Amino acid sequence: MKRKVCLAETLCETHGWDFSEAFPFQFRLSRSRTSPSDGWAEARLGNWHLKHCPRLPRHELLSAKGRVLGFVLGVAVDAAGHSLDGRVDLEGPETIEALEAYLEGLAGRFIAVVSVGGAQRVYFDATAGLSAVYSKADRVVASSVPLAINREIDPEPGIPADRVLAREGQFLLGETCDRQCRRVYANHYLDLTSFELCRHWLGPEDDFEAAGTDRNAVAAEIAARLSQVIAALAGAYGSALPLSAGTDSRLLLAAAMPVLDRIERFYVHDIYKVTRFDREGAEMLAREVGVTLEVIDGKAPEFETFMSEEDLAELRRKMAFRTGLSFDGIDAPTVRAVSRTPETRLVLRGNGAEMTRANKWTRAMAAQGCSVEDGLAALLNMRAEHLEERVAPDRLESLRARYADWHGTLPPSARTRMPDMAHAELFMPAAPNNVYYAFGRNFYINPFNDRRLLFLTAAFHPLARKRHKLVGKVIQCCNPRLNELPYLAEIKSRHRRAS
């Protein structure tokens, strides 16, 4: 009988699940030669064994002398706009500094496992899009807690998993459902010797205030790089782009204008009363740019019949375990809708682009500055004056200490954009990027997930971003006509006036 190496195997045995179907797009890095699934791919780097779902592309990193320096696992686009395609021939010196600089220039959703000059590390993309957890006790890095541990879950004392699944709270600042497993921070590598996270980006030379002085140039560079990333992804993989009446999908659509013919499918979800406004906005966008829009319609007869209630409940259980007891699909309409997503390799999502609207800033913070307490409150999606009434005292004390520790790693020049960096480095790995593991039909990816894009966005003053100045300028660079179409709020207002 095969020796089990992780809890995920036990869960599959208990529930009668096929492992590859139950845990798609996941991975495990450890010193164990045993794979959690016979159907998984594997690679070895020194005494570390990487096991992963075969639907995750893997790319070898080779030195100029042909030596294997590591692997990139996932989907990535380099600084020159090329999609990685199995092999990367690196130029320049064979040093950890040179390799780190190359990895920092990649956009996409990936991890990189490297071994150079005695350093063995795991790097992550700009927002840890291919999110990961690690356990120092178990000497393992994995996509989720069930892949990491080979025992029952030891519950996190700060916030129970059932509250997170009920959307009454969120694992943050390293928390997972298991007290011995920690969630990674973006822009930190994991040292495989010490099992400590270490910041590698930003540096003292990264001055947001100085970089944001020419707003037109900032917007133009964002538009160019975002278009470049989307072109590379759409050229290498069959892709779908969801549309809505919101800002983020419109930014992606505008940047995708040169390669609309390479994107296979465009779609919108219309599953609630309020989503009819998103549908209306998406239909306007599709007509404007001349693409065919598919509607996943919650009122269509087949929407309720294509999946039984038993199958839906089973899928929600899988979603919960895939995400480490963080997300189970919210509700039945949402689960049905994502299960009807067009079957393409990639789904291009706008996560990360919400920073163009200064989503974690209040107008007062943007105008007057942001304290560490303001930053923590913004991470928790509340105001600082509400922290003590809404967060349990013991947890608040712990969150304050961990947030202060994270803040201490930021170079002084970056602290003026603390809410932006906390959103990218702390919130996104724990929340939206981890949620992507719930979806097994497609590989979800954020074209905006690129350090240059995030840096330039944060450089644009938050008060101007809250006034939609950056969004307008980026779209103006790509397709000015899209600036003339109404957004969600205006569409709703028109309907109220008409009624």
C-alpha positions in Angstrom: 0.0 0.0 0.0 1.3 3.4 -1.0 2.6 5.6 1.9 0.6 8.7 2.4 2.5 12.0 2.5 -0.3 14.5 3.1 -3.8 15.0 4.5 -5.2 15.6 1.0 -4.7 11.9 0.2 -6.6 10.9 3.3 -9.5 13.3 2.4 -9.7 11.8 -1.1 -9.7 8.2 0.3 -12.4 9.2 2.9 -14.7 10.9 0.3 -14.0 8.7 -2.6 -12.4 11.5 -4.7 -10.0 11.3 -7.5 -6.9 13.1 -6.3 -6.1 15.0 -9.5 -9.7 16.1 -9.9 -10.0 17.1 -6.2 -6.8 19.2 -6.0 -6.2 20.7 -9.5 -3.4 23.2 -10.1 -1.7 22.4 -6.7 1.8 21.5 -5.8 4.0 20.2 -2.9 7.7 20.8 -2.3 9.5 18.7 0.3 12.4 16.2 0.7 10.1 13.3 0.3 10.4 11.3 -2.9 6.9 10.0 -2.6 4.2 11.8 -4.6 0.7 12.4 -3.3 -0.6 11.2 -6.6 0.7 8.8 -9.2 -0.7 11.1 -11.9 1.3 14.1 -10.8 4.5 15.4 -12.5 7.7 15.8 -10.6 11.1 17.4 -10.7 14.1 17.3 -8.3 16.5 20.2 -7.3 19.2 19.0 -5.0 17.5 17.2 -2.2 14.1 18.9 -2.8 11.4 17.2 -4.6 8.7 19.2 -6.4 5.5 17.3 -7.1 2.7 19.1 -9.0 -0.5 18.8 -10.9 0.4 18.2 -14.6 -1.9 21.0 -15.6 0.6 23.4 -14.1 3.3 24.2 -16.7 6.9 23.8 -15.5 9.9 25.7 -17.0 13.6 24.9 -16.4 15.9 27.7 -15.6 19.3 27.1 -17.2 22.5 29.0 -16.7 24.7 30.1 -19.6 26.7 26.9 -19.0 23.6 24.7 -19.2 23.3 24.1 -15.5 19.8 23.7 -14.0 19.4 26.6 -11.5 15.7 25.8 -10.8 12.2 25.8 -12.1 9.3 28.2 -12.6 6.0 26.5 -11.9 2.9 28.1 -13.4 2.3 30.7 -16.2 4.8 33.6 -16.6 5.6 36.4 -19.0 9.1 37.9 -18.9 10.1 41.5 -19.0 10.5 41.5 -22.8 6.9 40.2 -23.2 7.7 36.5 -23.9 5.6 33.8 -22.4 7.8 31.1 -20.7 7.6 27.9 -22.7 9.4 25.1 -20.9 13.0 26.3 -21.0 14.6 29.5 -20.0 18.3 30.1 -21.1 19.6 32.7 -18.8 22.4 35.0 -19.7 24.9 36.7 -17.4 26.5 35.6 -14.2 25.4 32.5 -12.3 24.5 34.3 -9.1 21.5 34.5 -6.9 21.4 38.2 -7.4 21.2 37.9 -11.2 18.5 35.1 -11.0 16.5 37.2 -8.5 16.5 40.2 -10.8 15.2 38.0 -13.6 12.4 36.6 -11.5 11.4 40.0 -10.3 10.7 41.0 -13.9 8.2 38.2 -14.5 4.5 38.8 -14.6 1.9 36.0 -14.2 1.0 33.4 -11.6 3.8 31.1 -10.5 6.4 30.1 -8.0 10.1 29.6 -8.7 12.3 27.0 -6.8 16.0 27.8 -7.2 19.4 26.6 -6.0 22.3 28.9 -6.8 25.6 29.4 -5.0 24.5 27.6 -1.9 21.2 29.5 -1.6 18.1 27.4 -1.9 14.9 29.4 -2.1 11.3 29.6 -3.2 10.2 32.9 -4.9 6.7 34.0 -5.7 5.1 36.3 -8.2 4.3 39.9 -7.4 1.2 39.1 -5.3 1.9 35.4 -4.6 -0.8 34.6 -7.2 0.1 30.9 -7.0 -0.4 31.2 -3.3 1.5 28.9 -0.9 1.7 27.9 2.7 4.8 26.5 4.5 5.5 24.6 7.7 8.9 24.9 9.3 8.1 21.9 11.5 7.2 19.7 8.5 9.9 21.3 6.1 7.3 21.6 3.4 6.0 24.2 1.0 2.6 23.6 -0.7 -0.3 25.2 -2.4 -2.7 24.5 0.5 -2.8 23.1 4.0 -4.1 19.7 3.0 -1.1 19.3 0.7 1.4 20.5 3.3 0.5 18.4 6.4 0.3 14.7 7.0 -1.9 14.8 10.1 -5.2 16.3 11.3 -5.5 20.1 11.2 -4.4 21.9 14.3 -6.9 24.8 14.3 -5.6 28.4 14.2 -6.6 30.0 17.5 -6.9 33.6 16.1 -10.0 32.9 14.0 -11.9 29.7 13.4 -12.1 28.3 9.9 -15.9 28.0 10.0 -16.1 31.8 10.5 -13.8 32.3 7.5 -16.0 29.9 5.4 -19.0 31.9 6.5 -17.3 35.1 5.3 -17.3 36.5 8.8 -13.5 37.0 8.8 -10.3 36.3 6.9 -7.1 34.5 7.6 -4.5 37.3 7.4 -0.8 38.1 8.1 0.3 34.6 7.7 -2.6 32.8 9.3 -4.0 29.6 7.8 -6.5 27.1 9.2 -3.6 25.3 10.8 -1.5 27.0 13.5 1.8 25.4 12.3 1.3 26.4 8.6 1.9 29.9 7.6 0.7 31.8 4.4 3.6 33.4 2.4 3.9 37.1 1.9 4.4 38.4 -1.7 7.8 39.9 -2.5 9.5 37.8 0.1 11.4 34.6 -0.8 11.3 31.6 1.5 14.7 30.4 2.5 14.7 26.6 2.4 17.4 26.4 5.0 16.0 28.6 7.7 12.3 28.4 6.5 12.1 32.2 7.1 10.5 34.7 4.8 12.9 37.5 3.6 12.0 40.6 1.6 13.7 40.9 -1.8 11.6 43.7 -3.3 11.1 46.7 -2.8 14.4 48.4 -2.1 15.6 51.8 -1.0 15.9 52.9 -4.6 12.1 52.4 -5.2 10.7 55.8 -4.5 7.0 56.1 -5.2 6.8 59.9 -4.9 9.6 60.5 -7.4 8.3 57.9 -9.8 4.8 59.4 -9.9 5.6 63.0 -10.9 4.7 62.6 -14.6 1.3 61.0 -14.5 0.8 60.8 -18.2 4.0 58.9 -18.6 3.0 56.6 -15.7 -0.3 55.8 -17.4 1.3 55.2 -20.8 3.8 52.8 -19.3 1.1 50.9 -17.5 -1.0 50.6 -20.7 2.0 49.4 -22.7 3.1 46.7 -20.2 -0.4 45.5 -19.5 -1.0 45.2 -23.3 2.3 43.3 -23.6 1.4 40.8 -20.8 -2.1 40.1 -22.2 -0.7 39.7 -25.7 1.8 37.1 -24.5 -0.8 35.2 -22.5 -3.4 35.2 -25.3 -0.8 34.1 -27.8 0.5 31.2 -25.8 -2.7 29.9 -24.2 -6.4 29.6 -25.1 -7.9 32.4 -23.0 -11.3 33.8 -21.9 -11.9 37.4 -20.7 -14.9 38.0 -18.4 -16.6 41.4 -18.9 -18.7 43.5 -16.5 -19.8 47.1 -15.9 -16.9 47.6 -13.5 -13.5 49.2 -13.9 -11.0 46.3 -13.8 -12.4 44.2 -16.7 -12.6 47.4 -18.8 -8.9 48.1 -18.2 -8.1 44.6 -19.3 -10.3 44.9 -22.4 -8.8 48.2 -23.3 -5.3 46.8 -23.0 -6.3 43.7 -25.0 -7.4 45.7 -28.0 -4.4 44.8 -30.3 -5.0 41.1 -29.7 -8.8 40.7 -29.3 -8.8 38.2 -32.1 -6.5 35.9 -30.0 -8.8 35.8 -27.0 -11.1 32.9 -27.6 -14.1 33.7 -25.4 -15.7 36.7 -23.7 -18.4 36.2 -21.1 -20.5 37.7 -18.3 -22.2 36.2 -15.3 -25.9 37.2 -14.8 -27.0 35.2 -11.8 -28.5 37.7 -9.3 -30.9 40.6 -9.6 -28.0 43.1 -9.4 -25.9 41.4 -12.0 -28.3 42.5 -14.7 -26.4 45.8 -14.6 -23.1 44.1 -15.1 -24.6 42.3 -18.1 -25.9 45.5 -19.6 -22.4 47.1 -19.2 -20.7 44.0 -20.6 -23.0 44.0 -23.6 -22.2 47.7 -24.3 -18.5 46.9 -24.2 -18.8 43.9 -26.4 -20.8 45.9 -29.0 -18.2 48.7 -28.9 -15.2 46.5 -29.6 -17.0 44.0 -31.9 -16.7 40.7 -29.9 -19.2 38.0 -29.2 -20.4 37.9 -25.6 -21.5 34.7 -23.9 -24.0 35.1 -21.1 -24.0 32.7 -18.2 -27.6 33.3 -17.3 -29.0 32.2 -14.0 -32.5 32.3 -15.4 -31.7 29.8 -18.2 -33.5 26.4 -17.6 -30.2 24.4 -17.8 -28.5 26.6 -15.1 -30.4 24.7 -12.3 -30.4 21.3 -14.0 -26.8 20.7 -15.2 -25.6 20.0 -11.7 -27.5 18.1 -9.0 -27.8 19.4 -5.5 -25.6 16.5 -4.3 -22.9 17.3 -6.9 -23.0 20.9 -5.9 -22.6 20.1 -2.2 -19.7 17.8 -3.1 -18.0 20.5 -5.2 -18.3 23.0 -2.3 -16.6 20.6 0.0 -13.8 20.2 -2.4 -13.5 24.0 -2.8 -13.2 24.3 1.0 -10.3 21.9 1.2 -8.6 23.2 -2.0 -8.4 26.6 -0.3 -7.4 25.4 3.2 -10.9 26.0 4.6 -11.0 29.6 3.4 -13.7 29.5 0.6 -16.4 27.1 -0.4 -18.0 29.0 -3.4 -20.1 31.5 -1.4 -23.5 30.1 -2.6 -25.1 27.8 -5.1 -25.5 30.4 -7.9 -21.9 31.3 -7.7 -20.7 27.7 -7.8 -23.0 26.9 -10.7 -21.8 30.0 -12.6 -18.0 29.2 -12.2 -18.8 25.7 -13.3 -20.2 27.1 -16.6 -17.2 29.2 -17.3 -16.0 28.7 -20.9 -13.5 25.9 -21.2 -10.2 27.6 -22.0 -6.8 27.1 -20.5 -6.7 30.6 -18.9 -9.3 33.0 -17.5 -7.9 36.6 -17.5 -9.1 38.3 -14.3 -8.7 41.9 -13.2 -7.5 41.3 -9.6 -4.7 43.7 -8.7 -6.1 46.3 -11.0 -8.3 47.5 -8.2 -5.2 49.4 -6.9 -5.7 51.8 -9.8 -8.8 53.0 -7.8 -6.8 53.2 -4.5 -9.2 50.6 -3.1 -7.5 50.4 0.3 -7.4 54.2 0.8 -10.0 56.5 2.3 -10.0 60.1 0.9 -8.8 61.3 4.4 -5.8 58.9 4.3 -4.9 59.9 0.8 -5.0 63.6 1.6 -3.5 63.6 5.1 -1.3 60.5 5.2 -1.7 57.0 6.7 -0.6 55.7 10.1 0.3 52.1 10.8 -3.0 51.7 12.6 -4.8 53.1 9.5 -2.9 50.6 7.4 -3.9 47.6 9.5 -7.5 48.8 9.5 -7.5 49.2 5.7 -6.1 45.6 5.4 -9.1 44.5 7.5 -11.5 46.6 5.3 -12.5 48.9 8.2 -11.7 52.2 9.8 -9.1 52.5 12.5 -11.7 53.7 15.1 -13.6 50.4 14.6 -10.7 48.0 15.2 -11.2 47.5 19.0 -14.9 47.0 18.7 -14.8 44.6 15.8 -11.7 42.5 16.5 -11.2 40.3 19.6 -8.5 41.8 21.9 -6.1 38.9 21.7 -6.3 38.7 17.9 -6.0 42.4 17.5 -2.8 42.5 19.6 -1.4 39.7 17.5 -2.4 41.4 14.2 -0.9 44.7 15.3 2.4 43.0 16.2 2.6 41.1 12.9 1.6 44.1 10.8 4.2 46.2 12.6 6.8 43.5 11.8 5.8 43.6 8.1 5.8 47.4 8.0 9.4 47.3 9.4 10.6 45.4 6.3 9.4 48.2 4.0 12.1 50.6 3.0 11.3 54.2 4.2 10.7 55.4 0.6 7.9 52.8 0.3 6.0 53.5 3.5 4.1 56.4 1.9 2.2 53.7 0.0 1.7 51.3 2.9 -2.0 50.4 2.1 -1.1 49.5 -1.5 1.8 47.3 -0.5 -0.2 45.6 2.2 -3.0 44.9 -0.2 -0.5 43.3 -2.7 1.7 41.5 -0.3 -0.7 40.4 2.5 -4.3 40.5 1.4 -4.0 39.1 -2.1 -2.1 35.9 -1.2 -4.5 35.1 1.5 -7.8 36.1 -0.1 -8.4 36.3 -3.9 -5.3 34.4 -5.0 -6.0 31.6 -2.6 -9.7 31.5 -3.8 -8.5 30.8 -7.3 -7.5 27.2 -6.1 -11.3 26.6 -5.7 -11.8 26.7 -9.4 -10.8 23.5 -11.2 -12.1 24.2 -14.7 -9.7 26.9 -15.7 -6.4 28.4 -14.6 -7.3 31.9 -13.3 -4.6 34.6 -13.8 -4.2 38.3 -13.3 -2.4 40.1 -16.2 -1.9 43.0 -13.8 0.2 40.8 -11.5 3.5 42.4 -12.4 5.9 44.3 -10.2 6.4 47.2 -12.6 2.6 47.6 -13.0 2.0 47.5 -9.3 4.9 49.9 -8.6 3.7 52.4 -11.2 0.1 52.2 -10.0 1.2 52.9 -6.4 3.3 55.8 -7.6 0.3 57.5 -9.0 -1.0 59.6 -6.1 -3.9 57.8 -4.2 -6.1 60.8 -4.1 -5.9 61.1 -7.9 -6.6 57.4 -8.2 -9.7 57.6 -6.1 -10.9 60.2 -8.6 -10.4 57.7 -11.4 -7.7 59.8 -13.0 -5.4 56.8 -13.5 -8.1 54.5 -14.9 -9.2 57.2 -17.4 -5.6 57.9 -18.5 -4.8 54.2 -19.1 -7.9 53.6 -21.1 -7.3 56.8 -23.0 -3.9 55.3 -24.1 -5.6 52.1 -25.3 -9.1 52.9 -26.6 -10.5 56.3 -25.8 -14.0 55.3 -26.8 -14.3 53.0 -23.8 -14.0 56.0 -21.5 -17.3 57.3 -22.9 -19.4 54.2 -21.9 -21.1 54.2 -18.5 -19.9 52.3 -15.5 -22.0 50.3 -13.0 -23.0 53.3 -10.9 -24.2 55.3 -13.9 -26.1 52.3 -15.3 -27.9 51.8 -12.0 -28.7 55.5 -11.8 -30.2 55.5 -15.3 -32.5 52.6 -14.3 -33.6 54.4 -11.1 -34.4 57.6 -13.0 -36.3 55.6 -15.7 -38.4 53.9 -13.0 
